[in-house]
């Protein structure tokens, strides 16, 4: 990526593409409803804003911690309606599907914690970025708008973690034009039921 514009860095969780069809349809509906930022961020959930990238070893440990947490849901990560993750991306909020596990420093190894600038309360699978101060006409944060109420429910086991670098483009549509680069993925370990040799 060229320099000159501020580069923001994140650890992101990326659901396997086979689980994303309902999410992709939802993103299309948001764009049609007046969200110009519906395609301004990859189909991923930011887990932390960073000062510099995490190592593969750090991503691997985070992946194992997430997998351990999902044992209470049979290895699945579930979504639970529309949510906003604010104060993590400058003036922008992440609008999307709230994922059902909490985030705190315990998910991150000690070496990674030194790089963390911000952790959202819960991860949001980003369907659109939106200016924190304003939303398109007729769209409220309450979720009462029919488009927001149509948020799908996702359930998936397969997902990867990666570093993301994203920065604004010099041109493009208003403030919603970004370019990004995603680092090599580190997959969550295969889910294996306790007491079973079968992987899921």
Backbone as CSV, one residue per row, in Angstrom:
resi,resn,N_x,N_y,N_z,CA_x,CA_y,CA_z,C_x,C_y,C_z
1,UNK,0.844,-1.192,0.000,0.000,0.000,0.000,0.882,1.246,0.000
2,UNK,0.478,2.226,-0.767,1.237,3.458,-0.802,1.017,4.235,0.488
3,UNK,1.992,5.059,0.839,1.856,5.890,2.022,1.204,7.211,1.644
4,UNK,0.913,8.040,2.624,0.321,9.352,2.363,-1.021,9.522,3.046
5,UNK,-1.773,8.462,3.181,-3.034,8.456,3.923,-2.860,7.549,5.130
6,UNK,-3.602,7.851,6.199,-3.458,7.055,7.413,-3.871,5.607,7.173
7,UNK,-3.010,4.691,7.559,-3.308,3.268,7.474,-3.789,2.777,8.827
8,UNK,-4.962,2.173,8.851,-5.513,1.561,10.054,-5.255,0.064,9.996
9,UNK,-4.942,-0.521,11.153,-4.622,-1.945,11.205,-5.548,-2.651,12.188
10,UNK,-5.973,-3.841,11.795,-6.887,-4.627,12.613,-6.495,-6.099,12.583
11,UNK,-6.896,-6.821,13.628,-7.029,-8.271,13.548,-8.484,-8.521,13.163
12,UNK,-8.695,-9.331,12.128,-10.060,-9.604,11.682,-10.356,-11.096,11.716
13,UNK,-11.629,-11.401,11.972,-12.155,-12.758,11.895,-12.948,-12.859,10.604
14,UNK,-12.629,-13.859,9.770,-13.266,-14.001,8.457,-14.018,-15.331,8.409
15,UNK,-15.345,-15.312,8.371,-16.084,-16.573,8.245,-15.786,-17.245,6.907
16,UNK,-15.834,-18.560,6.888,-15.659,-19.287,5.629,-16.719,-18.828,4.630
17,UNK,-16.327,-18.744,3.369,-17.234,-18.209,2.345,-18.533,-19.005,2.233
18,UNK,-18.521,-20.302,2.571,-19.742,-21.106,2.465,-20.829,-20.635,3.424
19,UNK,-20.438,-19.917,4.486,-21.412,-19.448,5.476,-21.895,-18.033,5.186
20,UNK,-21.349,-17.390,4.157,-21.567,-15.952,3.999,-22.677,-15.563,3.022
21,UNK,-23.328,-16.508,2.370,-24.346,-16.143,1.376,-25.433,-15.247,1.964
22,UNK,-26.077,-15.606,3.103,-27.099,-14.706,3.665,-26.518,-13.342,4.036
23,UNK,-25.273,-13.328,4.514,-24.628,-12.073,4.870,-24.403,-11.206,3.633
24,UNK,-23.967,-11.814,2.543,-23.736,-11.056,1.306,-25.040,-10.460,0.785
25,UNK,-26.139,-11.207,0.897,-27.445,-10.681,0.486,-27.848,-9.489,1.358
26,UNK,-27.592,-9.594,2.646,-27.909,-8.513,3.581,-27.102,-7.260,3.240
27,UNK,-25.849,-7.444,2.934,-24.994,-6.309,2.547,-25.547,-5.621,1.300
28,UNK,-26.009,-6.395,0.334,-26.595,-5.825,-0.885,-27.837,-4.990,-0.569
29,UNK,-28.646,-5.474,0.377,-29.852,-4.730,0.763,-29.484,-3.415,1.442
30,UNK,-28.437,-3.434,2.263,-28.001,-2.195,2.903,-27.529,-1.176,1.868
31,UNK,-26.791,-1.646,0.883,-26.318,-0.742,-0.164,-27.508,-0.130,-0.909
32,UNK,-28.497,-0.960,-1.235,-29.678,-0.475,-1.935,-30.486,0.483,-1.075
33,UNK,-30.402,0.351,0.250,-31.159,1.212,1.164,-30.462,2.549,1.411
34,UNK,-29.283,2.739,0.861,-28.635,4.042,0.985,-27.373,4.074,1.801
35,UNK,-26.779,2.914,2.066,-25.506,2.882,2.778,-24.357,2.808,1.775
36,UNK,-23.716,3.940,1.464,-22.614,3.903,0.490,-21.410,3.120,0.989
37,UNK,-21.326,2.895,2.303,-20.182,2.177,2.854,-20.377,0.680,2.955
38,UNK,-21.397,0.144,2.240,-21.694,-1.283,2.366,-20.600,-2.173,1.792
39,UNK,-19.786,-1.652,0.908,-18.702,-2.458,0.333,-17.342,-1.828,0.611
40,UNK,-17.262,-1.034,1.672,-16.030,-0.321,1.977,-15.113,-1.064,2.931
41,UNK,-15.548,-2.242,3.379,-14.762,-3.033,4.328,-14.959,-4.488,3.961
42,UNK,-13.946,-5.317,4.126,-14.127,-6.738,3.782,-15.173,-7.412,4.660
43,UNK,-15.639,-8.572,4.204,-16.632,-9.349,4.956,-15.929,-10.012,6.128
44,UNK,-15.738,-9.233,7.182,-14.941,-9.687,8.323,-15.372,-8.923,9.566
45,UNK,-15.002,-9.455,10.717,-15.288,-8.814,11.999,-13.985,-8.326,12.620
46,UNK,-13.818,-7.022,12.816,-12.618,-6.530,13.500,-12.626,-6.961,14.968
47,UNK,-11.555,-7.593,15.402,-11.437,-8.017,16.794,-10.627,-7.039,17.625
48,UNK,-9.760,-6.271,16.982,-8.954,-5.278,17.690,-8.321,-4.346,16.675
49,UNK,-8.199,-3.083,17.052,-7.407,-2.116,16.288,-5.985,-2.168,16.819
50,UNK,-5.007,-2.154,15.918,-3.618,-2.383,16.292,-2.710,-1.221,15.890
51,UNK,-1.601,-1.117,16.592,-0.569,-0.165,16.195,0.358,-0.764,15.146
52,UNK,0.471,-2.094,15.126,1.281,-2.796,14.129,0.754,-4.228,14.017
53,UNK,1.101,-4.919,12.936,0.513,-6.247,12.702,0.885,-7.264,13.777
54,UNK,0.040,-8.254,13.925,0.318,-9.380,14.814,1.080,-10.457,14.053
55,UNK,1.842,-11.248,14.784,2.571,-12.356,14.176,1.627,-13.544,13.956
56,UNK,2.061,-14.486,13.140,1.254,-15.688,12.926,1.104,-16.479,14.218
57,UNK,2.131,-16.462,15.052,2.045,-17.160,16.337,0.969,-16.530,17.210
58,UNK,0.908,-15.206,17.228,-0.118,-14.517,18.020,-1.508,-14.817,17.463
59,UNK,-1.651,-14.775,16.146,-2.949,-15.082,15.544,-3.354,-16.515,15.855
60,UNK,-2.386,-17.422,15.855,-2.682,-18.819,16.171,-3.188,-18.995,17.588
61,UNK,-2.604,-18.268,18.528,-3.060,-18.372,19.909,-4.460,-17.792,20.081
62,UNK,-4.724,-16.673,19.411,-6.072,-16.084,19.463,-7.083,-17.065,18.872
63,UNK,-6.719,-17.693,17.758,-7.605,-18.666,17.111,-7.922,-19.820,18.056
64,UNK,-6.926,-20.320,18.774,-7.161,-21.410,19.725,-8.062,-20.956,20.863
65,UNK,-7.887,-19.726,21.332,-8.720,-19.208,22.417,-10.181,-19.075,21.985
66,UNK,-10.383,-18.620,20.749,-11.758,-18.509,20.241,-12.371,-19.898,20.111
67,UNK,-11.609,-20.843,19.567,-12.127,-22.208,19.433,-12.480,-22.788,20.797
68,UNK,-11.628,-22.577,21.796,-11.933,-23.077,23.138,-13.228,-22.471,23.666
69,UNK,-13.433,-21.178,23.401,-14.654,-20.527,23.883,-15.889,-21.128,23.212
70,UNK,-15.780,-21.488,21.927,-16.961,-21.970,21.204,-17.371,-23.384,21.606
71,UNK,-16.641,-24.021,22.507,-17.055,-25.349,22.957,-18.437,-25.308,23.613
72,UNK,-18.806,-24.159,24.173,-20.121,-24.047,24.815,-21.240,-23.982,23.776
73,UNK,-20.904,-23.739,22.507,-21.906,-23.686,21.437,-21.622,-24.753,20.384
74,UNK,-21.064,-25.880,20.810,-20.776,-26.991,19.911,-19.842,-26.569,18.775
75,UNK,-18.921,-25.681,19.093,-17.934,-25.245,18.116,-18.401,-24.161,17.171
76,UNK,-19.640,-23.712,17.313,-20.196,-22.742,16.368,-20.046,-21.306,16.865
77,UNK,-19.833,-20.410,15.912,-19.945,-18.976,16.154,-21.276,-18.553,15.565
78,UNK,-22.083,-17.889,16.360,-23.429,-17.498,15.950,-23.529,-15.984,15.883
79,UNK,-24.444,-15.499,15.031,-24.730,-14.063,15.010,-26.046,-13.817,15.728
80,UNK,-26.192,-12.585,16.205,-27.387,-12.263,16.996,-27.878,-10.863,16.666
81,UNK,-28.399,-10.670,15.455,-29.016,-9.405,15.087,-28.029,-8.317,14.717
82,UNK,-28.585,-7.156,14.399,-27.785,-6.012,13.966,-27.155,-5.307,15.159
83,UNK,-25.931,-4.867,14.965,-25.233,-4.146,16.035,-24.260,-3.155,15.419
84,UNK,-23.771,-2.240,16.252,-22.780,-1.254,15.855,-21.543,-1.430,16.723
85,UNK,-20.386,-1.352,16.112,-19.129,-1.293,16.859,-18.543,0.086,16.612
86,UNK,-18.533,0.904,17.649,-18.132,2.295,17.494,-16.779,2.558,18.146
87,UNK,-16.242,3.733,17.829,-14.996,4.222,18.449,-13.818,3.286,18.223
88,UNK,-13.793,2.635,17.068,-12.687,1.732,16.752,-12.071,2.084,15.400
89,UNK,-12.753,2.892,14.594,-12.290,3.197,13.246,-12.480,4.682,12.951
90,UNK,-11.883,5.528,13.783,-11.998,6.964,13.579,-13.432,7.427,13.677
91,UNK,-13.891,8.156,12.672,-15.257,8.683,12.712,-16.288,7.644,12.285
92,UNK,-15.839,6.470,11.891,-16.751,5.460,11.374,-17.161,4.442,12.429
93,UNK,-18.369,3.933,12.248,-18.869,2.797,13.015,-18.964,1.602,12.077
94,UNK,-18.817,0.419,12.647,-19.066,-0.800,11.892,-20.501,-1.228,12.145
95,UNK,-21.262,-1.368,11.080,-22.647,-1.830,11.159,-22.700,-3.245,10.609
96,UNK,-23.269,-4.157,11.361,-23.341,-5.521,10.860,-23.956,-6.471,11.851
97,UNK,-23.511,-7.711,11.823,-24.076,-8.762,12.655,-23.207,-8.974,13.882
98,UNK,-23.811,-8.857,15.048,-23.058,-9.082,16.285,-22.810,-10.570,16.460
99,UNK,-21.557,-10.913,16.664,-21.196,-12.309,16.902,-21.261,-12.602,18.395
100,UNK,-21.523,-13.855,18.724,-21.969,-14.195,20.085,-20.843,-14.542,21.056
101,UNK,-19.678,-13.944,20.901,-18.680,-14.141,21.953,-18.120,-12.788,22.379
102,UNK,-17.881,-12.622,23.675,-17.366,-11.346,24.158,-15.894,-11.204,23.817
103,UNK,-15.425,-9.983,23.832,-14.006,-9.734,23.586,-13.402,-9.035,24.789
104,UNK,-12.236,-9.504,25.191,-11.465,-8.819,26.217,-10.011,-9.235,26.033
105,UNK,-9.136,-8.673,26.826,-7.715,-8.909,26.628,-7.322,-10.369,26.825
106,UNK,-8.142,-11.135,27.534,-7.786,-12.530,27.790,-7.735,-13.367,26.511
107,UNK,-8.387,-12.918,25.437,-8.345,-13.630,24.165,-6.993,-13.459,23.473
108,UNK,-6.229,-12.451,23.876,-5.013,-12.082,23.161,-3.774,-12.445,23.986
109,UNK,-2.740,-12.998,23.344,-1.499,-13.269,24.073,-0.842,-11.972,24.539
110,UNK,0.014,-12.092,25.534,0.633,-10.911,26.131,1.368,-10.063,25.103
111,UNK,2.072,-10.700,24.174,2.822,-9.936,23.176,1.896,-9.136,22.263
112,UNK,0.716,-9.682,21.977,-0.238,-8.984,21.115,-0.890,-7.809,21.838
113,UNK,-1.045,-7.918,23.147,-1.721,-6.855,23.902,-0.978,-5.531,23.814
114,UNK,0.338,-5.593,23.634,1.129,-4.368,23.545,0.810,-3.574,22.282
115,UNK,0.202,-4.230,21.292,-0.101,-3.582,20.018,-1.538,-3.083,19.931
116,UNK,-2.366,-3.457,20.911,-3.793,-3.170,20.830,-4.077,-1.704,21.165
117,UNK,-4.818,-1.062,20.273,-5.281,0.306,20.502,-6.710,0.322,21.025
118,UNK,-7.514,-0.634,20.592,-8.922,-0.668,20.999,-9.479,-2.059,20.748
119,UNK,-10.349,-2.502,21.648,-11.072,-3.763,21.497,-12.566,-3.455,21.604
120,UNK,-13.389,-3.838,20.623,-14.836,-3.638,20.768,-15.397,-4.554,21.850
121,UNK,-16.546,-4.189,22.377,-17.170,-4.998,23.425,-17.512,-6.380,22.895
122,UNK,-18.050,-6.427,21.686,-18.311,-7.705,21.027,-18.014,-7.522,19.551
123,UNK,-17.578,-8.581,18.866,-17.231,-8.439,17.456,-18.461,-8.259,16.581
124,UNK,-18.333,-7.447,15.550,-19.414,-7.201,14.602,-18.915,-7.564,13.208
125,UNK,-19.595,-8.511,12.568,-19.278,-8.865,11.191,-19.757,-7.723,10.308
126,UNK,-18.813,-6.982,9.745,-19.122,-5.695,9.131,-19.849,-5.850,7.799
127,UNK,-21.088,-5.358,7.750,-21.842,-5.293,6.502,-21.711,-3.932,5.848
128,UNK,-21.405,-2.903,6.645,-21.217,-1.552,6.116,-20.468,-0.717,7.148
129,UNK,-19.717,0.251,6.666,-19.215,1.271,7.578,-20.074,2.502,7.395
130,UNK,-20.290,3.218,8.470,-21.167,4.381,8.436,-20.562,5.482,9.285
131,UNK,-20.746,6.703,8.849,-20.277,7.842,9.620,-20.969,7.821,10.970
132,UNK,-20.195,7.907,12.038,-20.768,7.823,13.379,-21.765,8.938,13.667
133,UNK,-21.657,10.049,12.938,-22.536,11.182,13.220,-23.820,11.187,12.422
134,UNK,-23.903,10.406,11.356,-25.103,10.461,10.520,-25.322,9.147,9.802
135,UNK,-26.597,8.857,9.523,-26.979,7.682,8.768,-27.838,8.125,7.590
136,UNK,-28.008,7.286,6.577,-28.830,7.670,5.431,-30.249,8.050,5.855
137,UNK,-30.934,8.879,5.068,-32.309,9.280,5.403,-33.205,8.067,5.607
138,UNK,-33.999,8.109,6.668,-34.933,7.026,6.945,-34.338,5.845,7.686
139,UNK,-33.025,5.887,7.943,-32.361,4.788,8.650,-32.026,5.255,10.058
140,UNK,-32.476,4.518,11.045,-32.158,4.857,12.423,-31.303,3.764,13.025
141,UNK,-30.700,4.057,14.153,-29.871,3.075,14.834,-30.704,2.054,15.597
142,UNK,-31.987,2.267,15.707,-32.821,1.445,16.575,-33.044,0.039,16.045
143,UNK,-32.807,-0.154,14.747,-33.095,-1.458,14.161,-34.546,-1.598,13.743
144,UNK,-35.365,-0.536,13.942,-36.769,-0.610,13.564,-36.951,-0.510,12.056
145,UNK,-35.956,0.040,11.358,-36.044,0.097,9.914,-36.108,-1.331,9.360
146,UNK,-36.988,-1.574,8.387,-37.144,-2.946,7.870,-35.850,-3.563,7.365
147,UNK,-34.977,-2.760,6.762,-33.738,-3.316,6.227,-32.863,-3.841,7.358
148,UNK,-32.730,-3.066,8.432,-31.914,-3.510,9.557,-32.552,-4.706,10.258
149,UNK,-33.884,-4.736,10.262,-34.586,-5.837,10.919,-34.428,-7.154,10.156
150,UNK,-34.000,-7.086,8.891,-33.853,-8.286,8.075,-32.489,-8.943,8.245
151,UNK,-31.747,-8.545,9.249,-30.420,-9.129,9.459,-30.527,-10.644,9.594
152,UNK,-29.745,-11.395,8.831,-29.829,-12.852,8.911,-29.150,-13.381,10.166
153,UNK,-29.423,-14.627,10.480,-28.733,-15.334,11.553,-27.717,-16.268,10.922
154,UNK,-26.462,-16.105,11.306,-25.405,-16.959,10.776,-24.954,-17.956,11.838
155,UNK,-24.482,-19.093,11.381,-23.917,-20.109,12.257,-22.788,-20.778,11.485
156,UNK,-21.583,-20.713,12.029,-20.450,-21.293,11.306,-19.379,-21.745,12.290
157,UNK,-18.637,-22.755,11.881,-17.492,-23.230,12.655,-16.177,-22.812,12.008
158,UNK,-16.137,-22.847,10.679,-14.901,-22.566,9.956,-14.713,-21.060,9.795
159,UNK,-13.570,-20.575,10.258,-13.251,-19.148,10.143,-11.740,-18.998,10.284
160,UNK,-11.239,-17.892,9.808,-9.810,-17.629,9.909,-9.580,-16.257,10.520
161,UNK,-8.366,-16.056,11.013,-7.917,-14.757,11.503,-6.831,-14.239,10.569
162,UNK,-6.744,-12.921,10.452,-5.710,-12.320,9.614,-5.470,-10.892,10.056
163,UNK,-4.325,-10.360,9.657,-4.067,-8.939,9.791,-4.706,-8.212,8.620
164,UNK,-5.230,-7.036,8.897,-5.805,-6.190,7.852,-5.181,-4.804,7.944
165,UNK,-4.731,-4.283,6.801,-4.325,-2.889,6.687,-5.298,-2.211,5.734
166,UNK,-5.892,-1.108,6.157,-6.904,-0.418,5.350,-6.671,1.083,5.444
167,UNK,-6.824,1.767,4.310,-6.644,3.213,4.316,-7.544,3.856,3.275
168,UNK,-7.884,5.137,3.448,-8.733,5.838,2.478,-8.007,6.027,1.147
169,UNK,-8.787,6.003,0.083,-8.272,6.356,-1.234,-8.341,7.865,-1.419
170,UNK,-7.485,8.378,-2.256,-7.478,9.821,-2.512,-8.745,10.262,-3.233
171,UNK,-9.248,9.431,-4.145,-10.472,9.750,-4.864,-11.583,8.818,-4.456
172,UNK,-12.632,8.752,-5.266,-13.710,7.824,-4.968,-14.924,8.497,-4.385
173,UNK,-15.850,7.702,-3.930,-17.143,8.183,-3.452,-17.050,8.686,-2.018
174,UNK,-17.133,9.997,-1.871,-17.164,10.644,-0.552,-16.066,10.087,0.343
175,UNK,-16.420,9.761,1.574,-15.451,9.248,2.543,-15.436,7.726,2.612
176,UNK,-16.127,7.063,1.701,-16.324,5.621,1.847,-15.473,4.792,0.899
177,UNK,-14.445,5.399,0.315,-13.586,4.671,-0.611,-12.295,4.283,0.095
178,UNK,-12.084,2.997,0.234,-10.919,2.473,0.936,-10.256,1.390,0.099
179,UNK,-8.981,1.200,0.334,-8.298,0.022,-0.178,-7.771,-0.744,1.017
180,UNK,-7.663,-2.056,0.859,-7.179,-2.855,1.976,-6.312,-4.008,1.490
181,UNK,-5.530,-4.491,2.414,-4.692,-5.660,2.169,-4.843,-6.589,3.365
182,UNK,-5.178,-7.835,3.079,-5.373,-8.845,4.115,-4.174,-9.786,4.111
183,UNK,-3.604,-10.011,5.288,-2.456,-10.903,5.404,-2.851,-12.366,5.288
184,UNK,-1.876,-13.254,5.302,-2.155,-14.697,5.207,-3.068,-15.152,6.343
185,UNK,-4.057,-15.998,6.046,-5.012,-16.424,7.081,-4.436,-17.471,8.019
186,UNK,-4.906,-17.437,9.251,-4.634,-18.482,10.235,-5.999,-19.039,10.648
187,UNK,-6.256,-20.291,10.313,-7.576,-20.866,10.540,-7.769,-21.270,11.993
188,UNK,-9.012,-21.126,12.467,-9.351,-21.667,13.773,-9.138,-23.177,13.740
189,UNK,-8.633,-23.749,14.821,-8.435,-25.205,14.829,-9.742,-25.941,14.561
190,UNK,-9.618,-27.121,13.970,-10.797,-27.946,13.727,-11.466,-28.256,15.056
191,UNK,-12.794,-28.167,15.051,-13.534,-28.451,16.273,-13.641,-29.957,16.483
192,UNK,-13.260,-30.415,17.633,-13.358,-31.821,17.991,-14.131,-31.920,19.301
193,UNK,-15.226,-32.667,19.288,-16.006,-32.840,20.514,-15.173,-33.552,21.546
194,UNK,-15.261,-33.113,22.786,-14.555,-33.792,23.856,-15.072,-35.226,23.986
195,UNK,-14.150,-36.152,24.121,-14.541,-37.544,24.241,-14.791,-38.203,22.901
196,UNK,-14.473,-37.470,21.800,-14.686,-38.030,20.469,-13.456,-37.781,19.629
197,UNK,-13.153,-38.688,18.741,-12.033,-38.499,17.839,-12.460,-37.882,16.534
198,UNK,-13.742,-37.546,16.398,-14.256,-37.001,15.138,-14.092,-35.500,15.098
199,UNK,-13.607,-34.968,14.015,-13.505,-33.527,13.845,-14.741,-32.974,13.149
200,UNK,-15.100,-31.752,13.484,-16.285,-31.120,12.875,-15.901,-29.754,12.382
